[in-house]
Amino acid sequence: MERPRRLRSTAAMRRLVRETQPRASQLVLPVFVREGLAAAKPIASLPGVSQLPLGDVPTVVEQAVNAGISGIMLFAVPEVRDEQGTAACAADGILNAAIREAVDAAQGRIVIMADLCLDEFTSHGHCGVLDSRGRVDNDATLAVYERMAVAQADAGADVLGLSGMMDGQVAAVRGALERAGRHDVVVLAYSAKYASAFYGPFRDAVESALEGDRRTYQMDPGNAREGVREATLDLAQGADIVMIKPALPYLDVMAAVAAVSQVPVAAYHVSGEYAQIEAAAANGWIDRKAAHLEALTSMVRAGADIVLTYAALDLARWLGEES
Ligand code: PBG
């Protein structure tokens, strides 16, 4: 008889044969900065996460450095929104101001990433600008992304996170960066981003103005082959990192993309995935630490090299306790 249990007999034996062991250095913490806040404001649907005033950015950078994680991903909520998402490209817009603060505080000790998308900045809440019939205008949006990319690079961002799911966005941004002499800026492409119910708490976090849905640009949850197509297109356009999002419901896509990608693969354990664990743990229904560690291990096992998670600081601590 084959006896696989032999290799599970003791903790030491299990540690010896473990195939996947996540590292704190793979983790990135998403951070929300809200213009005009006097103090951190907890996000009800995202327990343990707050909208932060600009002045708190150095503190969160220090927490990230001390935890041993490798980066933060900045999202920002402006005070004023308009049809074109003007504040996204303004040098003194809240996101660009937050990038500057973070880069200044980090001094190269962690990687500063910025969300490159219009949904936080538009009055209609879509990830792009609209045409005269109210549809998201792909190519007009690319022109705005180009300006936004250069503004974020000017603010000092190390990595731009292209989350808008417009066709051609990686090539457009890469071209704009090249023209600006910024071949040093890393493009992280949200390649396979699905139109997901698991973004609910995030939309609270950024006070999303969206009515309707994003199904004309984000992917249909039934499509795995198309996820590989999107990643392949982004690689051809010059993406430095490709991402799958959400994470756990799309591990098949993650594994398929990891199998063909020659660049690092990232996973975004999104707000709703995090909130599920937090809510169940708060009810005493699951073990919070074990659930977060298992989720992280699963993403890495499926092929993720980098993981964006709201639990990044706790996870880093837990991983440190284990070894
Ligand atoms: C859009 C964006 C979203 C998330 C990250 N970037 C939401 C959306 O597409 O509606 C979701 C992240 C999360 O749920 O944690 N720029």
Boltz pocket constraint, residues with backbone or C-beta under 6 A from the ligand:
constraints:
  - pocket:
      binder: B
      contacts: [[A, 115], [A, 117], [A, 118], [A, 119], [A, 127], [A, 163], [A, 164], [A, 198], [A, 199], [A, 200], [A, 201], [A, 202], [A, 203], [A, 214], [A, 269], [A, 270], [A, 271], [A, 272]]
      max_distance: 6.0
